């Protein structure tokens, strides 16, 4: 079973709570106990190896996922790929997992290798903020992620109609045994954030402060829905 820090992924719905600036750790614990903290380091005002590592270390008692999202996939990173790689290398020792894009830039392989050398989990992500790709393109993304050596492939795509949602659901079911996260964005995709964990999607993303994707539910609503619909509750850190 895949683990992110001391959270086992798969048996119960997992929650990742995204933060883009300083949030009191006690507020995270109170609002969403047991959540994985996704550190959106690309949103830091000064994202350097030093600031990224220092910010990440502040949340070291949580299971942590470091994301330095490239602007081409909806992030705030506008520096060079060499600088982004340096930031990843600086945070890998102090976080439990990293998220790196499958399709953008040339650093994916080195991020994967560095993280795995340190025993850390890697999510390889793909985002489409305009539409849901067709079945062929979704499979190409999945294959590219597997070839890159990531542990979990994440696909987030805008759903413009119910058919898009059904296509993402079928994709989730097809790969549920391989480590997959699938998110539908915007209004038609909203239901995915609650019910795709039942199909095999390993994490549902929420936020404190500012949403990091269209259609995200806040942490209170996410926890309430998942807690209400899943008898086993949500995944919690162990140990």
N, C-alpha and C positions, 0 to 999 in steps of 0.2 A: 504494500500500500504506500502511496506517495505521502510524504510528510513535508509540511512547510513549518520549519521550526519544530515545535512540539504539538502541532495540530495535524491530526490524521485526516487526509482528504478522501472523501468518497462515501463513507458510510452515512454521514450526516451532511446537510447543507453547510457549506463554509461561507463565511462573511469576510469580505475585505473592505475595510473602511479607509477611504482615500483622504489624505490631508495634504494641503498645498502650502500651508504656512504653520507657524507654531501653534499648537493646540495643547492645552493642559492635559497631560496624561491621565489625570484623575477624571477629567471630563469624558475621555474616551472610555474608560472603565465603567463609568456610571451610565453612559448612553448606550454602549454596545459591548457588554461584557463578553469576553471570549473572542473578540474580533481579531483578525489579522490586520495590521496597520500597513496600508500601502503608502509609502513615502513618495510623493510626486516631486522629486528633486529638480525636475526641469522647471518647476514654477518658482524656485528660489530666486530672490532678487539678484544674488550673486552666486551662481552655481559653479563653484570651483571644487577640486578634489577635497580641499580642506573643509569648506563649508558643508559640502555634501556629507562627509564623514562625521563631522561634528553634529549636524542636524540628526543624522541617522542614529547616532549613539544615544541621543536623548530619549529614544523610544526602545532601547535595547531590552527592556523587560517584557515587551510584547513580541509575538511572532511578527517579523517585519519583511515586507516586500519592497524593494527599491526599484522605482521606475524613473527613467530619464527619457521622457517621451519626445521623439523627434517632431518638429513642426509639421512635417509632411503627413504625419498620422495623428494630427490633432493636439500635439504637445506644444510646449513653450520653449523647447530647445532650439536655439538659432546659432549655436557655436559650431566649431568644426567637429568632425567625427573623431579626430585624434583627441580633442579636449573631452569629448563625451566618454571615450574609452578610458581616459585617465580618471574621470569621475567614477565610472563603474568599478575600476580596479581599487579605488580608494574606499568604496563602501562595501564591497563584497566581504571583507573580513568582519564587518560589524552588523550585517543583516543576515536573514535566513534564506532569502531568495531574491532573484532579480527578474525583471521583465524587459526583454529586448525585442525590437521589431524583427519580424522575419524578412520583410520585403524592402526595408529602407537601409541604406548605408552599407558599409563594408566591415563593420566591427562585430557582427553577430557571432561569427566563429570564435573570435578571441574572447568575447564576453562569456560564451558558453564554456570554453576551455578553462578560463580563469575561475569561473564559479564552480565548475565540477572539480577542479583541483582542490578547491577549498571545501568541498563537500556540500555545496549549496544548490538548491533547486533553481531551475531556469524555466520561466514561462516565455515562449516565443509567440508574439502577438501580431495580429493583423487587424487593421481598422478600415472600414469604408463608411464615411459619413454621408454618402449620397444615396446608396442603394445596397441591397443584398445581392452579392454575386450569385451567378448561376451555379448549378451543381458541379460543373466541370471546374470552374474557378475555385470553388471551395475545396475541392479535392486537391487541386494544385497547391493551394496554400498549406493544406495539411501535409502533403508530401514534402514540400519545401521545409517545413518546420521539423519534420522527422529527420530529413537529411542533414539539417543543421545540428541535430543532436539535442534539441530542447526536450525537457521532461514533460511539459504540458503545452499543447497548442491552444492559443486563445484567439477566437474570432469574434469581433464586435462589428455589427453592420446595421445600417439604418433599415428599418422595415417600413416600406411605403404602403403595404397592404397585407391582408391576412395570409396571402400565398407566400410572401417573404418569410413570415413567421413560421409557417409550416415547413418551408425549405430548411430553415435553421434548425427546427426541431428534428427533422429527419437526419440532418448532418450530425447533430448531437447524438442521437441514438446509434447511428452507424459507427461512431468512434468512442462510445461511452466506456469501453474497456481499455482505452489507450492513453487516457489522461487528456481531457478536453475541457475547455471553458468556452461557452458560447453565450453571447449577449446580443439581444435585439435592442436597437436604440430607437428613440422617438416613441410616439403614442402607441403605434401598432406593436412595438417591441416590448412595451412595458411588462406584459404578462410573463415574458421570458425571465425577468429578474426574480420572479417568485417560483415559477413552475419548472424551469429548465433544470434545476438541481434534481428533480425527480426523474429526469431523462438521462442524467449522468454528468451534467455540467458541475464542475468541482467548486466553483466560487461564484457568489453573487456579490456585486460591487455596490457599495453605498458611499456616503460621504459625510464629513463634518465641515461646515463652512460653506465652500462653493462647490457645486457639482462639477465633476470632471468629465461628464459625458451627457449627451441629451437624453432626457427621460429617466435619469437616475432617481430612485427613491431615497429619501433621507434615512439616516440610520435608525430612527425610531420606528418608522413605518416598515422598513426592511425586516427588522428583528421581530416586529409584531406579526407580519405576514408569515415569515418562515416558521416562527414559533407556533403559530396557529395551524398551519397546514401540514406540518411534519411532526408526527407523534414522537419521534425520537429526538426532536429539538435540533439545535444547530451544533456544529462542531465546536469543541472547546479545547483549549490547551490541556495537555496532560503532563503531570509530573511537576 
